[in-house]
């Protein structure tokens, strides 16, 4: 749609820090536009959180994914401190509970 500045997906790994990291890129977007929109797919960035907290498995043996949104919000907020307001929206249940519409 052109609204999203960063789209994170599980198939492409990313780093948070360093000159080519997410935080650096968000800094340039904030300087240029004054705001940034980050869209994150379920399963993205698990290796960043797994370094601190290992993945567990459910009863069927599937990995229980960590909530990357909460992690990203905390890291972005900590990095930019008072320079940016961080809002986190998890539409998981809004998407799954939308009634069917034939239109």
N, CA, C and O atoms as CSV, one atom per row, in Angstrom:
chain,resi,resn,atom,element,x,y,z
A,1,UNK,N,N,0.818,-1.204,0.000
A,1,UNK,CA,C,0.000,0.000,0.000
A,1,UNK,C,C,0.857,1.261,0.000
A,1,UNK,O,O,0.331,2.349,-0.235
A,2,UNK,N,N,2.127,1.154,0.250
A,2,UNK,CA,C,2.982,2.326,0.290
A,2,UNK,C,C,3.030,3.001,1.645
A,2,UNK,O,O,3.802,3.940,1.839
A,3,UNK,N,N,2.218,2.541,2.589
A,3,UNK,CA,C,2.188,3.136,3.924
A,3,UNK,C,C,3.281,2.544,4.810
A,3,UNK,O,O,3.843,3.235,5.660
A,4,UNK,N,N,3.575,1.270,4.608
A,4,UNK,CA,C,4.522,0.553,5.455
A,4,UNK,C,C,5.963,0.895,5.058
A,4,UNK,O,O,6.315,0.851,3.879
A,5,UNK,N,N,6.784,1.233,6.045
A,5,UNK,CA,C,8.194,1.557,5.800
A,5,UNK,C,C,9.092,0.339,5.935
A,5,UNK,O,O,10.122,0.248,5.267
A,6,UNK,N,N,8.707,-0.599,6.797
A,6,UNK,CA,C,9.472,-1.826,7.012
A,6,UNK,C,C,8.492,-2.982,7.133
A,6,UNK,O,O,7.519,-2.901,7.884
A,7,UNK,N,N,8.744,-4.049,6.402
A,7,UNK,CA,C,7.927,-5.250,6.494
A,7,UNK,C,C,8.857,-6.415,6.840
A,7,UNK,O,O,9.707,-6.796,6.034
A,8,UNK,N,N,8.696,-6.971,8.023
A,8,UNK,CA,C,9.558,-8.051,8.501
A,8,UNK,C,C,8.839,-9.382,8.343
A,8,UNK,O,O,7.697,-9.541,8.775
A,9,UNK,N,N,9.521,-10.336,7.719
A,9,UNK,CA,C,8.949,-11.663,7.491
A,9,UNK,C,C,9.927,-12.720,8.004
A,9,UNK,O,O,11.130,-12.463,8.058
A,10,UNK,N,N,9.435,-13.903,8.383
A,10,UNK,CA,C,10.322,-14.922,8.960
A,10,UNK,C,C,11.356,-15.463,7.981
A,10,UNK,O,O,12.390,-15.974,8.411
A,11,UNK,N,N,11.109,-15.367,6.692
A,11,UNK,CA,C,12.046,-15.923,5.704
A,11,UNK,C,C,13.293,-15.076,5.518
A,11,UNK,O,O,14.275,-15.547,4.944
A,12,UNK,N,N,13.274,-13.836,5.992
A,12,UNK,CA,C,14.426,-12.937,5.845
A,12,UNK,C,C,14.866,-12.475,7.232
A,12,UNK,O,O,14.117,-11.791,7.929
A,13,UNK,N,N,16.083,-12.851,7.629
A,13,UNK,CA,C,16.576,-12.445,8.946
A,13,UNK,C,C,17.003,-10.981,8.911
A,13,UNK,O,O,17.315,-10.435,7.853
A,14,UNK,N,N,17.010,-10.370,10.065
A,14,UNK,CA,C,17.413,-8.969,10.185
A,14,UNK,C,C,18.129,-8.772,11.511
A,14,UNK,O,O,18.025,-9.597,12.419
A,15,UNK,N,N,18.855,-7.671,11.606
A,15,UNK,CA,C,19.532,-7.319,12.848
A,15,UNK,C,C,18.909,-6.046,13.391
A,15,UNK,O,O,18.325,-5.261,12.644
A,16,UNK,N,N,19.035,-5.851,14.662
A,16,UNK,CA,C,18.495,-4.646,15.287
A,16,UNK,C,C,19.521,-3.520,15.311
A,16,UNK,O,O,19.177,-2.356,15.104
A,17,UNK,N,N,20.783,-3.866,15.565
A,17,UNK,CA,C,21.813,-2.863,15.798
A,17,UNK,C,C,22.790,-2.776,14.628
A,17,UNK,O,O,22.768,-3.600,13.714
A,18,UNK,N,N,23.636,-1.768,14.681
A,18,UNK,CA,C,24.655,-1.598,13.650
A,18,UNK,C,C,24.184,-0.676,12.536
A,18,UNK,O,O,23.019,-0.280,12.496
A,19,UNK,N,N,25.093,-0.337,11.636
A,19,UNK,CA,C,24.766,0.616,10.574
A,19,UNK,C,C,23.707,0.116,9.589
A,19,UNK,O,O,23.043,0.923,8.939
A,20,UNK,N,N,23.544,-1.191,9.474
A,20,UNK,CA,C,22.540,-1.747,8.562
A,20,UNK,C,C,21.391,-2.405,9.320
A,20,UNK,O,O,20.618,-3.171,8.744
A,21,UNK,N,N,21.282,-2.108,10.597
A,21,UNK,CA,C,20.242,-2.698,11.424
A,21,UNK,C,C,18.924,-1.947,11.328
A,21,UNK,O,O,18.853,-0.846,10.782
A,22,UNK,N,N,17.894,-2.560,11.865
A,22,UNK,CA,C,16.550,-1.995,11.839
A,22,UNK,C,C,16.490,-0.636,12.532
A,22,UNK,O,O,15.862,0.290,12.019
A,23,UNK,N,N,17.132,-0.507,13.688
A,23,UNK,CA,C,17.071,0.745,14.437
A,23,UNK,C,C,17.704,1.894,13.661
A,23,UNK,O,O,17.189,3.012,13.678
A,24,UNK,N,N,18.806,1.630,12.987
A,24,UNK,CA,C,19.461,2.650,12.170
A,24,UNK,C,C,18.547,3.080,11.028
A,24,UNK,O,O,18.387,4.271,10.759
A,25,UNK,N,N,17.955,2.104,10.368
A,25,UNK,CA,C,17.055,2.419,9.258
A,25,UNK,C,C,15.848,3.222,9.735
A,25,UNK,O,O,15.451,4.194,9.092
A,26,UNK,N,N,15.267,2.816,10.858
A,26,UNK,CA,C,14.120,3.559,11.391
A,26,UNK,C,C,14.506,4.993,11.726
A,26,UNK,O,O,13.698,5.908,11.568
A,27,UNK,N,N,15.737,5.193,12.187
A,27,UNK,CA,C,16.217,6.546,12.470
A,27,UNK,C,C,16.221,7.414,11.232
A,27,UNK,O,O,15.827,8.579,11.292
A,28,UNK,N,N,16.664,6.861,10.098
A,28,UNK,CA,C,16.677,7.645,8.856
A,28,UNK,C,C,15.258,7.922,8.363
A,28,UNK,O,O,14.982,8.998,7.832
A,29,UNK,N,N,14.363,6.957,8.538
A,29,UNK,CA,C,12.964,7.165,8.130
A,29,UNK,C,C,12.320,8.239,8.997
A,29,UNK,O,O,11.600,9.098,8.488
A,30,UNK,N,N,12.574,8.197,10.307
A,30,UNK,CA,C,12.010,9.196,11.213
A,30,UNK,C,C,12.524,10.591,10.884
A,30,UNK,O,O,11.763,11.557,10.931
A,31,UNK,N,N,13.803,10.706,10.551
A,31,UNK,CA,C,14.363,12.006,10.180
A,31,UNK,C,C,13.717,12.535,8.898
A,31,UNK,O,O,13.432,13.727,8.785
A,32,UNK,N,N,13.491,11.651,7.947
A,32,UNK,CA,C,12.956,12.051,6.650
A,32,UNK,C,C,11.450,12.332,6.694
A,32,UNK,O,O,10.988,13.339,6.158
A,33,UNK,N,N,10.688,11.438,7.334
A,33,UNK,CA,C,9.230,11.524,7.289
A,33,UNK,C,C,8.594,12.002,8.590
A,33,UNK,O,O,7.480,12.524,8.580
A,34,UNK,N,N,9.290,11.828,9.699
A,34,UNK,CA,C,8.716,12.184,10.989
A,34,UNK,C,C,7.926,11.059,11.634
A,34,UNK,O,O,7.476,11.187,12.772
A,35,UNK,N,N,7.754,9.958,10.915
A,35,UNK,CA,C,7.057,8.779,11.455
A,35,UNK,C,C,7.488,7.553,10.654
A,35,UNK,O,O,8.048,7.672,9.564
A,36,UNK,N,N,7.220,6.382,11.211
A,36,UNK,CA,C,7.540,5.132,10.521
A,36,UNK,C,C,6.495,4.087,10.888
A,36,UNK,O,O,5.986,4.061,12.009
A,37,UNK,N,N,6.185,3.224,9.917
A,37,UNK,CA,C,5.247,2.127,10.137
A,37,UNK,C,C,5.999,0.826,9.887
A,37,UNK,O,O,6.589,0.630,8.825
A,38,UNK,N,N,5.971,-0.058,10.880
A,38,UNK,CA,C,6.633,-1.355,10.781
A,38,UNK,C,C,5.553,-2.430,10.821
A,38,UNK,O,O,4.722,-2.450,11.730
A,39,UNK,N,N,5.566,-3.308,9.851
A,39,UNK,CA,C,4.628,-4.427,9.783
A,39,UNK,C,C,5.430,-5.707,9.997
A,39,UNK,O,O,6.455,-5.917,9.348
A,40,UNK,N,N,4.967,-6.556,10.901
A,40,UNK,CA,C,5.725,-7.756,11.257
A,40,UNK,C,C,4.850,-8.993,11.101
A,40,UNK,O,O,3.759,-9.071,11.665
A,41,UNK,N,N,5.340,-9.954,10.331
A,41,UNK,CA,C,4.629,-11.221,10.163
A,41,UNK,C,C,4.934,-12.140,11.341
A,41,UNK,O,O,6.013,-12.074,11.930
A,42,UNK,N,N,3.982,-12.988,11.672
A,42,UNK,CA,C,4.171,-13.965,12.741
A,42,UNK,C,C,5.379,-14.841,12.413
A,42,UNK,O,O,5.486,-15.372,11.308
A,43,UNK,N,N,6.273,-14.985,13.368
A,43,UNK,CA,C,7.458,-15.814,13.181
A,43,UNK,C,C,8.703,-15.033,12.819
A,43,UNK,O,O,9.801,-15.587,12.852
A,44,UNK,N,N,8.567,-13.762,12.475
A,44,UNK,CA,C,9.739,-12.953,12.121
A,44,UNK,C,C,10.581,-12.673,13.357
A,44,UNK,O,O,10.046,-12.472,14.447
A,45,UNK,N,N,11.898,-12.660,13.185
A,45,UNK,CA,C,12.820,-12.269,14.251
A,45,UNK,C,C,12.927,-13.220,15.426
A,45,UNK,O,O,13.408,-12.825,16.488
A,46,UNK,N,N,12.499,-14.449,15.270
A,46,UNK,CA,C,12.543,-15.395,16.390
A,46,UNK,C,C,13.969,-15.638,16.880
A,46,UNK,O,O,14.192,-15.886,18.066
A,47,UNK,N,N,14.935,-15.566,15.958
A,47,UNK,CA,C,16.326,-15.794,16.352
A,47,UNK,C,C,16.832,-14.699,17.293
A,47,UNK,O,O,17.739,-14.949,18.086
A,48,UNK,N,N,16.268,-13.499,17.222
A,48,UNK,CA,C,16.670,-12.418,18.120
A,48,UNK,C,C,16.209,-12.697,19.542
A,48,UNK,O,O,16.954,-12.469,20.496
A,49,UNK,N,N,15.000,-13.183,19.685
A,49,UNK,CA,C,14.458,-13.470,21.016
A,49,UNK,C,C,14.985,-14.800,21.534
A,49,UNK,O,O,15.227,-14.948,22.732
A,50,UNK,N,N,15.164,-15.764,20.647
A,50,UNK,CA,C,15.625,-17.093,21.062
A,50,UNK,C,C,17.013,-17.063,21.659
A,50,UNK,O,O,17.389,-17.970,22.401
A,51,UNK,N,N,17.784,-16.027,21.346
A,51,UNK,CA,C,19.112,-15.890,21.945
A,51,UNK,C,C,19.001,-15.687,23.453
A,51,UNK,O,O,19.909,-16.054,24.199
A,52,UNK,N,N,17.885,-15.101,23.906
A,52,UNK,CA,C,17.662,-14.846,25.335
A,52,UNK,C,C,16.738,-15.877,25.969
A,52,UNK,O,O,16.917,-16.258,27.126
A,53,UNK,N,N,15.746,-16.325,25.199
A,53,UNK,CA,C,14.750,-17.270,25.696
A,53,UNK,C,C,14.550,-18.359,24.656
A,53,UNK,O,O,14.058,-18.077,23.564
A,54,UNK,N,N,14.918,-19.589,24.964
A,54,UNK,CA,C,14.777,-20.658,23.971
A,54,UNK,C,C,13.313,-20.935,23.630
A,54,UNK,O,O,12.422,-20.772,24.464
A,55,UNK,N,N,13.087,-21.358,22.388
A,55,UNK,CA,C,11.741,-21.720,21.952
A,55,UNK,C,C,11.294,-23.003,22.648
A,55,UNK,O,O,12.087,-23.923,22.852
A,56,UNK,N,N,10.029,-23.048,23.004
A,56,UNK,CA,C,9.455,-24.264,23.558
A,56,UNK,C,C,8.570,-24.881,22.479
A,56,UNK,O,O,8.351,-24.281,21.427
A,57,UNK,N,N,8.073,-26.062,22.743
A,57,UNK,CA,C,7.204,-26.745,21.776
A,57,UNK,C,C,5.868,-27.054,22.433
A,57,UNK,O,O,5.786,-27.284,23.639
A,58,UNK,N,N,4.817,-27.055,21.608
A,58,UNK,CA,C,3.504,-27.415,22.133
A,58,UNK,C,C,3.376,-28.937,22.186
A,58,UNK,O,O,4.336,-29.651,21.896
A,59,UNK,N,N,2.207,-29.428,22.552
A,59,UNK,CA,C,2.012,-30.869,22.704
A,59,UNK,C,C,2.196,-31.640,21.402
A,59,UNK,O,O,2.503,-32.832,21.435
A,60,UNK,N,N,2.019,-30.993,20.267
A,60,UNK,CA,C,2.188,-31.655,18.971
A,60,UNK,C,C,3.610,-31.527,18.420
A,60,UNK,O,O,3.918,-32.042,17.345
A,61,UNK,N,N,4.468,-30.835,19.166
A,61,UNK,CA,C,5.857,-30.680,18.731
A,61,UNK,C,C,6.123,-29.445,17.894
A,61,UNK,O,O,7.235,-29.266,17.396
A,62,UNK,N,N,5.127,-28.593,17.730
A,62,UNK,CA,C,5.311,-27.356,16.974
A,62,UNK,C,C,5.933,-26.288,17.859
A,62,UNK,O,O,5.609,-26.210,19.044
A,63,UNK,N,N,6.819,-25.463,17.309
A,63,UNK,CA,C,7.416,-24.415,18.141
A,63,UNK,C,C,6.376,-23.380,18.556
A,63,UNK,O,O,5.522,-22.986,17.761
A,64,UNK,N,N,6.461,-22.947,19.808
A,64,UNK,CA,C,5.613,-21.876,20.313
A,64,UNK,C,C,6.397,-20.587,20.078
A,64,UNK,O,O,7.428,-20.354,20.709
A,65,UNK,N,N,5.904,-19.758,19.171
A,65,UNK,CA,C,6.622,-18.558,18.774
A,65,UNK,C,C,6.537,-17.471,19.832
A,65,UNK,O,O,5.507,-17.292,20.482
A,66,UNK,N,N,7.640,-16.748,19.994
A,66,UNK,CA,C,7.676,-15.608,20.908
A,66,UNK,C,C,6.959,-14.427,20.259
A,66,UNK,O,O,6.849,-14.356,19.035
A,67,UNK,N,N,6.478,-13.515,21.073
A,67,UNK,CA,C,5.782,-12.328,20.578
A,67,UNK,C,C,6.811,-11.277,20.179
A,67,UNK,O,O,7.280,-10.508,21.018
A,68,UNK,N,N,7.157,-11.247,18.901
A,68,UNK,CA,C,8.166,-10.322,18.397
A,68,UNK,C,C,7.700,-8.873,18.525
A,68,UNK,O,O,8.527,-7.972,18.666
A,69,UNK,N,N,6.392,-8.638,18.479
A,69,UNK,CA,C,5.877,-7.274,18.578
A,69,UNK,C,C,6.226,-6.614,19.896
A,69,UNK,O,O,6.628,-5.451,19.928
A,70,UNK,N,N,6.076,-7.346,20.972
A,70,UNK,CA,C,6.404,-6.819,22.300
A,70,UNK,C,C,7.909,-6.537,22.389
A,70,UNK,O,O,8.325,-5.512,22.929
A,71,UNK,N,N,8.709,-7.446,21.860
A,71,UNK,CA,C,10.168,-7.273,21.848
A,71,UNK,C,C,10.566,-6.039,21.036
A,71,UNK,O,O,11.364,-5.221,21.495
A,72,UNK,N,N,10.006,-5.906,19.824
A,72,UNK,CA,C,10.342,-4.759,18.966
A,72,UNK,C,C,9.918,-3.441,19.610
A,72,UNK,O,O,10.662,-2.460,19.577
A,73,UNK,N,N,8.741,-3.423,20.184
A,73,UNK,CA,C,8.273,-2.195,20.831
A,73,UNK,C,C,9.233,-1.757,21.922
A,73,UNK,O,O,9.586,-0.581,22.010
A,74,UNK,N,N,9.655,-2.701,22.751
A,74,UNK,CA,C,10.574,-2.370,23.845
A,74,UNK,C,C,11.917,-1.879,23.315
A,74,UNK,O,O,12.441,-0.875,23.797
A,75,UNK,N,N,12.477,-2.574,22.327
A,75,UNK,CA,C,13.780,-2.171,21.770
A,75,UNK,C,C,13.716,-0.813,21.073
A,75,UNK,O,O,14.612,0.014,21.240
A,76,UNK,N,N,12.665,-0.584,20.296
A,76,UNK,CA,C,12.529,0.695,19.584
A,76,UNK,C,C,12.327,1.830,20.575
A,76,UNK,O,O,12.929,2.896,20.442
A,77,UNK,N,N,11.489,1.600,21.557
A,77,UNK,CA,C,11.229,2.619,22.584
A,77,UNK,C,C,12.500,2.941,23.361
A,77,UNK,O,O,12.784,4.107,23.632
A,78,UNK,N,N,13.256,1.923,23.717
A,78,UNK,CA,C,14.495,2.123,24.457
A,78,UNK,C,C,15.526,2.872,23.606
A,78,UNK,O,O,16.243,3.732,24.118
A,79,UNK,N,N,15.602,2.554,22.323
A,79,UNK,CA,C,16.589,3.173,21.437
A,79,UNK,C,C,16.284,4.643,21.178
A,79,UNK,O,O,17.186,5.480,21.215
A,80,UNK,N,N,15.021,4.961,20.916
A,80,UNK,CA,C,14.666,6.328,20.553
A,80,UNK,C,C,14.217,7.164,21.753
A,80,UNK,O,O,14.004,8.367,21.609
A,81,UNK,N,N,14.073,6.566,22.906
A,81,UNK,CA,C,13.684,7.214,24.164
A,81,UNK,C,C,12.585,8.250,23.939
A,81,UNK,O,O,11.450,7.876,23.642
A,82,UNK,N,N,12.893,9.548,24.074
A,82,UNK,CA,C,11.875,10.590,23.955
A,82,UNK,C,C,11.737,11.125,22.530
A,82,UNK,O,O,10.965,12.056,22.297
A,83,UNK,N,N,12.463,10.560,21.586
A,83,UNK,CA,C,12.431,11.055,20.213
A,83,UNK,C,C,11.213,10.565,19.441
A,83,UNK,O,O,10.834,11.178,18.443
A,84,UNK,N,N,10.598,9.482,19.877
A,84,UNK,CA,C,9.474,8.922,19.124
A,84,UNK,C,C,8.490,8.249,20.066
A,84,UNK,O,O,8.870,7.665,21.081
A,85,UNK,N,N,7.223,8.344,19.706
A,85,UNK,CA,C,6.178,7.615,20.424
A,85,UNK,C,C,5.979,6.286,19.703
A,85,UNK,O,O,5.857,6.244,18.479
A,86,UNK,N,N,5.949,5.214,20.467
A,86,UNK,CA,C,5.826,3.892,19.867
A,86,UNK,C,C,4.453,3.328,20.197
A,86,UNK,O,O,4.057,3.262,21.361
A,87,UNK,N,N,3.735,2.924,19.160
A,87,UNK,CA,C,2.421,2.295,19.342
A,87,UNK,C,C,2.497,0.890,18.755
A,87,UNK,O,O,3.062,0.671,17.684
A,88,UNK,N,N,1.923,-0.035,19.474
A,88,UNK,CA,C,1.949,-1.433,19.046
A,88,UNK,C,C,0.524,-1.948,18.951
A,88,UNK,O,O,-0.223,-1.906,19.929
A,89,UNK,N,N,0.147,-2.431,17.779
A,89,UNK,CA,C,-1.191,-2.978,17.563
A,89,UNK,C,C,-1.035,-4.420,17.090
A,89,UNK,O,O,-0.349,-4.685,16.103
A,90,UNK,N,N,-1.666,-5.335,17.790
A,90,UNK,CA,C,-1.658,-6.746,17.403
A,90,UNK,C,C,-3.057,-7.102,16.921
A,90,UNK,O,O,-3.951,-7.336,17.734
A,91,UNK,N,N,-3.256,-7.146,15.598
A,91,UNK,CA,C,-4.598,-7.397,15.069
A,91,UNK,C,C,-4.972,-8.875,14.975
A,91,UNK,O,O,-5.941,-9.219,14.297
A,92,UNK,N,N,-4.235,-9.739,15.632
A,92,UNK,CA,C,-4.425,-11.178,15.500
A,92,UNK,C,C,-5.887,-11.589,15.580
A,92,UNK,O,O,-6.408,-12.210,14.654
A,93,UNK,N,N,-6.544,-11.252,16.664
A,93,UNK,CA,C,-7.924,-11.696,16.848
A,93,UNK,C,C,-8.905,-10.868,16.038
A,93,UNK,O,O,-9.965,-11.371,15.665
A,94,UNK,N,N,-8.580,-9.604,15.752
A,94,UNK,CA,C,-9.458,-8.791,14.905
A,94,UNK,C,C,-9.549,-9.403,13.511
A,94,UNK,O,O,-10.624,-9.422,12.910
A,95,UNK,N,N,-8.436,-9.901,12.999
A,95,UNK,CA,C,-8.416,-10.501,11.674
A,95,UNK,C,C,-9.157,-11.831,11.678
A,95,UNK,O,O,-9.927,-12.121,10.762
A,96,UNK,N,N,-8.928,-12.627,12.692
A,96,UNK,CA,C,-9.508,-13.970,12.733
A,96,UNK,C,C,-10.985,-13.991,13.085
A,96,UNK,O,O,-11.667,-14.978,12.812
A,97,UNK,N,N,-11.496,-12.916,13.688
A,97,UNK,CA,C,-12.893,-12.921,14.119
A,97,UNK,C,C,-13.781,-12.072,13.237
A,97,UNK,O,O,-14.940,-11.842,13.580
A,98,UNK,N,N,-13.280,-11.607,12.127
A,98,UNK,CA,C,-14.099,-10.806,11.212
A,98,UNK,C,C,-15.149,-11.700,10.570
A,98,UNK,O,O,-14.815,-12.766,10.053
A,99,UNK,N,N,-16.422,-11.283,10.595
A,99,UNK,CA,C,-17.464,-12.103,9.982
A,99,UNK,C,C,-17.274,-12.191,8.456
A,99,UNK,O,O,-16.765,-11.264,7.825
A,100,UNK,N,N,-17.683,-13.295,7.900
A,100,UNK,CA,C,-17.583,-13.502,6.450
A,100,UNK,C,C,-18.546,-12.554,5.739
A,100,UNK,O,O,-19.643,-12.270,6.219
A,101,UNK,N,N,-18.103,-12.084,4.596
A,101,UNK,CA,C,-18.912,-11.181,3.806
A,101,UNK,C,C,-18.761,-11.549,2.348
A,101,UNK,O,O,-17.637,-11.642,1.856
A,102,UNK,N,N,-19.836,-11.759,1.655
A,102,UNK,CA,C,-19.766,-12.197,0.254
A,102,UNK,C,C,-19.515,-11.048,-0.705
A,102,UNK,O,O,-19.315,-11.281,-1.897
A,103,UNK,N,N,-19.519,-9.825,-0.222
A,103,UNK,CA,C,-19.328,-8.677,-1.106
A,103,UNK,C,C,-17.911,-8.488,-1.470
A,103,UNK,O,O,-17.582,-7.562,-2.211
